[in-house]
Amino acid sequence: MQLDRQQLQTSLERGRKSAYLPFSLHIFDTVSSTNQILWDLLAQGASPGCVVIATQQTAGKGQWGRQWISPGGGLYLSLAIDPQQLPARNSYQLTLASAWGVAEKLRNCGIDLAIKWPNDLVLEQRKLGGILTETKINQGKINQALIGIGINWANPVPKTGINLQMWQAIKEQHVIPSLEDLAAQVLLGIESGIQCLFQEGVNILISHYLQLLTNIGDRICVNNAVGTVVGVTHTGELHVRIHTDGTRLSRKPEIYLQPGTISLGYCQSS
């Protein structure tokens, strides 16, 4: 399975109001990792807006060094962006922006997508996709960055996952008619999220992100204490308010969890 370049370009042009990123498309059937191929292209002089797309990866990468299982029939995409010398400590803003942008774009198409902290796209409480941001730092500033994303289209998924073709068939709602249309919406979503971050500011971005976050109000256990998720900080930390007893919340203590220090998990689907 391979994307049709002309159909993808047509979908991009149809859905685009402004060209914030000059997309340069590199389309493959199978690659080791779209992120790695894109880093290679950047090393050869490629510019922000360069895109690598495949429908299968043999060595996909997930968050925190995990393997990303990438069977055929999915959408695996990496986009180089201009990080505008964002401080390295704020690198997770790029992930939050991309997650919100893609979720919002697909919601506008009729797919009731939400975000699971920090970087998962969820549909009916199951994982539809995930995002991996990679950066290169110079003197405390991000000077290169790419956004990698995998979306389940027609590929097999675990019980905690869902693919978009399966969902559309069950709902009898073919709102995304092709893989090319999905790729276009994902690219436009990343673009709009990054544009929001750099043009409207992180406060606006975080307010948008929190509106789609499924974890607000979740009760979680941290170091044998029970708390409730109340927000996400500008640097991507999960804001948790710890319970003083079994029922009431205190104003303090409040804790902030770095991405990767806790997994909020998925319920097994029957």
C-alpha positions as CSV (number, residue, x, y, z in Angstrom):
1,M,0.0,0.0,0.0
2,Q,1.4,3.4,-1.0
3,L,-0.1,6.8,-1.0
4,D,-1.0,8.6,-4.2
5,R,1.1,11.8,-4.3
6,Q,-1.3,13.7,-6.6
7,Q,-4.3,12.8,-4.5
8,L,-2.5,13.8,-1.3
9,Q,-1.5,17.2,-2.8
10,T,-5.0,17.8,-3.9
11,S,-6.3,17.0,-0.4
12,L,-3.8,19.4,1.1
13,E,-4.7,22.2,-1.3
14,R,-8.4,21.7,-0.7
15,G,-8.0,21.9,3.1
16,R,-5.5,24.7,3.4
17,K,-6.3,28.3,4.1
18,S,-2.7,29.5,4.5
19,A,0.7,27.9,3.9
20,Y,2.5,28.2,7.2
21,L,4.8,25.3,6.3
22,P,6.0,24.6,2.7
23,F,5.3,20.9,2.6
24,S,7.9,18.9,0.6
25,L,6.6,15.3,0.3
26,H,8.7,12.1,0.4
27,I,6.4,9.1,0.1
28,F,7.4,5.5,0.7
29,D,5.8,2.1,1.1
30,T,8.0,0.7,3.9
31,V,10.8,2.4,5.8
32,S,12.8,1.6,8.9
33,S,11.6,4.8,10.7
34,T,10.1,7.9,9.2
35,N,11.8,10.0,11.9
36,Q,15.2,8.5,11.0
37,I,14.7,9.0,7.2
38,L,13.7,12.6,7.9
39,W,16.8,13.2,10.1
40,D,18.9,11.9,7.2
41,L,17.2,14.3,4.8
42,L,17.7,17.2,7.2
43,A,21.4,16.3,7.4
44,Q,21.5,16.6,3.6
45,G,20.0,20.1,3.7
46,A,16.2,19.6,3.8
47,S,14.2,22.5,5.3
48,P,11.3,22.8,7.7
49,G,8.2,21.5,5.9
50,C,9.9,18.4,4.7
51,V,7.6,15.4,5.2
52,V,8.3,11.6,5.2
53,I,5.3,9.3,4.9
54,A,5.1,5.5,4.9
55,T,2.4,2.9,5.4
56,Q,4.8,0.5,7.3
57,Q,7.8,0.8,9.5
58,T,10.3,-1.9,10.4
59,A,12.0,-0.1,13.2
60,G,9.5,2.5,14.4
61,K,10.2,4.4,17.6
62,G,7.9,5.3,20.4
63,Q,8.2,7.5,23.5
64,W,11.1,6.9,25.9
65,G,12.9,4.5,23.6
66,R,10.1,2.0,23.2
67,Q,9.5,0.2,20.0
68,W,6.6,1.4,18.0
69,I,4.9,-1.6,16.3
70,S,4.1,-0.3,12.8
71,P,2.3,-3.0,10.7
72,G,1.3,-2.4,7.1
73,G,-1.8,-0.3,6.5
74,G,-1.2,2.4,9.0
75,L,-0.1,6.0,8.5
76,Y,3.4,6.8,9.7
77,L,4.4,10.4,9.1
78,S,7.2,12.7,10.2
79,L,7.3,16.5,9.6
80,A,10.2,18.9,10.1
81,I,9.2,22.1,11.7
82,D,10.9,25.4,12.6
83,P,11.2,25.4,16.4
84,Q,12.1,29.2,16.4
85,Q,14.8,28.7,19.0
86,L,12.4,27.5,21.6
87,P,14.1,26.9,24.9
88,A,15.0,23.2,25.4
89,R,13.0,23.1,28.6
90,N,9.8,23.9,26.6
91,S,10.3,21.1,24.0
92,Y,7.1,19.3,25.1
93,Q,5.1,22.3,23.9
94,L,5.7,21.0,20.4
95,T,4.1,17.7,21.3
96,L,1.1,19.3,23.0
97,A,0.6,21.6,20.0
98,S,0.8,18.7,17.5
99,A,-1.6,16.5,19.6
100,W,-4.2,19.3,19.9
101,G,-3.9,20.4,16.2
102,V,-4.4,16.9,14.9
103,A,-7.2,16.1,17.3
104,E,-9.0,19.3,16.5
105,K,-8.6,18.9,12.7
106,L,-10.1,15.4,12.8
107,R,-12.9,16.5,15.2
108,N,-13.8,19.0,12.6
109,C,-14.1,16.2,10.1
110,G,-16.6,14.4,12.4
111,I,-14.3,12.1,14.4
112,D,-14.8,12.6,18.1
113,L,-11.1,12.4,19.0
114,A,-9.6,13.3,22.3
115,I,-6.1,13.4,23.9
116,K,-4.7,11.2,26.6
117,W,-1.8,12.8,28.4
118,P,0.7,13.5,27.1
119,N,0.8,12.4,23.5
120,D,-1.9,9.9,22.6
121,L,-4.9,10.4,20.3
122,V,-7.9,8.4,21.6
123,L,-11.2,7.5,20.0
124,E,-13.9,5.9,22.2
125,Q,-11.3,5.4,24.9
126,R,-9.0,3.4,22.7
127,K,-5.7,4.5,21.1
128,L,-5.9,5.7,17.6
129,G,-2.4,7.2,17.4
130,G,0.5,8.7,19.1
131,I,3.1,11.4,18.7
132,L,6.9,11.4,19.1
133,T,8.8,14.7,19.0
134,E,12.5,14.7,18.5
135,T,14.8,17.7,18.7
136,K,18.4,18.8,18.5
137,I,19.7,21.3,21.0
138,N,22.3,24.0,20.7
139,Q,23.2,26.2,23.7
140,G,19.9,25.5,25.5
141,K,17.8,26.2,22.4
142,I,16.1,23.9,20.0
143,N,17.5,24.4,16.6
144,Q,16.0,21.4,14.8
145,A,12.8,19.5,15.5
146,L,10.5,17.0,13.9
147,I,7.1,15.7,14.8
148,G,6.5,11.9,14.2
149,I,3.0,10.5,14.3
150,G,1.4,7.2,13.8
151,I,-2.3,6.8,13.1
152,N,-4.1,3.5,12.9
153,W,-5.8,3.4,9.5
154,A,-6.3,-0.2,8.3
155,N,-3.6,-1.9,10.2
156,P,-4.2,-4.5,12.9
157,V,-4.4,-3.1,16.4
158,P,-4.3,-4.6,20.0
159,K,-7.4,-4.7,22.2
160,T,-6.6,-1.3,23.6
161,G,-6.4,0.2,20.1
162,I,-8.8,1.1,17.3
163,N,-8.2,1.8,13.6
164,L,-10.1,4.4,11.6
165,Q,-11.4,2.2,8.9
166,M,-12.9,-0.2,11.5
167,W,-14.5,2.8,13.3
168,Q,-15.9,4.3,10.1
169,A,-17.4,0.9,9.0
170,I,-19.1,0.4,12.4
171,K,-20.5,3.9,12.5
172,E,-21.3,3.9,8.7
173,Q,-19.7,7.3,8.6
174,H,-17.0,7.5,6.0
175,V,-15.8,11.0,6.9
176,I,-12.2,10.3,5.9
177,P,-12.6,8.5,2.6
178,S,-8.9,7.6,1.9
179,L,-5.5,7.3,3.4
180,E,-4.5,10.4,1.4
181,D,-7.2,12.4,3.0
182,L,-6.1,11.2,6.4
183,A,-2.5,12.2,5.7
184,A,-3.6,15.6,4.6
185,Q,-5.7,16.2,7.7
186,V,-2.8,15.1,10.0
187,L,-0.3,17.4,8.2
188,L,-2.7,20.3,8.4
189,G,-3.4,19.6,12.0
190,I,0.3,19.6,13.0
191,E,0.7,22.8,11.1
192,S,-2.2,24.5,12.8
193,G,-1.1,23.4,16.3
194,I,2.5,24.7,15.8
195,Q,1.1,27.9,14.3
196,C,-1.1,28.3,17.3
197,L,1.9,27.9,19.7
198,F,4.1,30.4,18.0
199,Q,1.5,33.0,16.9
200,E,-1.1,32.9,19.6
201,G,1.1,31.8,22.5
202,V,1.4,28.8,24.9
203,N,-1.4,30.0,27.2
204,I,-3.9,29.8,24.3
205,L,-2.5,26.5,23.2
206,I,-2.8,24.9,26.7
207,S,-6.4,26.1,27.1
208,H,-7.2,24.4,23.8
209,Y,-5.3,21.2,24.8
210,L,-7.1,20.9,28.1
211,Q,-10.5,21.1,26.4
212,L,-9.7,17.8,24.6
213,L,-7.8,16.1,27.5
214,T,-9.6,13.0,28.7
215,N,-7.6,12.8,32.0
216,I,-9.1,15.9,33.8
217,G,-10.8,14.6,36.9
218,D,-9.1,11.2,36.8
219,R,-8.2,9.7,40.1
220,I,-4.7,8.2,40.1
221,C,-2.3,6.7,42.6
222,V,1.1,8.2,43.1
223,N,3.6,6.8,45.7
224,N,0.7,5.2,47.6
225,A,-1.3,8.5,47.7
226,V,-4.5,9.1,45.8
227,G,-4.9,12.3,43.7
228,T,-7.0,13.9,41.1
229,V,-5.7,15.2,37.7
230,V,-6.5,18.9,37.5
231,G,-4.4,20.1,34.6
232,V,-1.2,20.2,32.5
233,T,1.6,22.8,32.8
234,H,3.2,24.8,30.0
235,T,6.1,22.3,30.0
236,G,3.8,19.2,29.7
237,E,3.8,18.1,33.4
238,L,0.6,16.5,34.7
239,H,-0.8,18.6,37.6
240,V,-2.2,16.4,40.3
241,R,-3.9,17.4,43.5
242,I,-3.4,14.9,46.4
243,H,-6.3,13.9,48.6
244,T,-6.0,14.5,52.3
245,D,-8.5,11.7,53.1
246,G,-10.6,9.3,51.1
247,T,-13.1,11.9,49.9
248,R,-11.9,15.5,50.1
249,L,-9.3,17.4,48.2
250,S,-6.8,19.6,49.9
251,R,-5.4,22.8,48.5
252,K,-2.0,21.3,49.1
253,P,0.0,19.2,48.4
254,E,0.0,19.4,44.7
255,I,2.4,17.5,42.6
256,Y,3.6,17.8,39.0
257,L,4.6,14.6,37.1
258,Q,7.0,14.7,34.2
259,P,6.0,12.8,31.0
260,G,7.2,9.3,31.2
261,T,7.1,9.0,35.0
262,I,3.6,7.5,35.2
263,S,1.4,5.6,32.7
264,L,-2.3,6.4,32.8
265,G,-3.0,3.2,30.8
266,Y,-6.0,2.0,28.8
267,C,-8.9,-0.2,29.8
268,Q,-9.0,-3.5,28.0
269,S,-11.7,-3.7,25.4
270,S,-13.8,-6.8,25.3
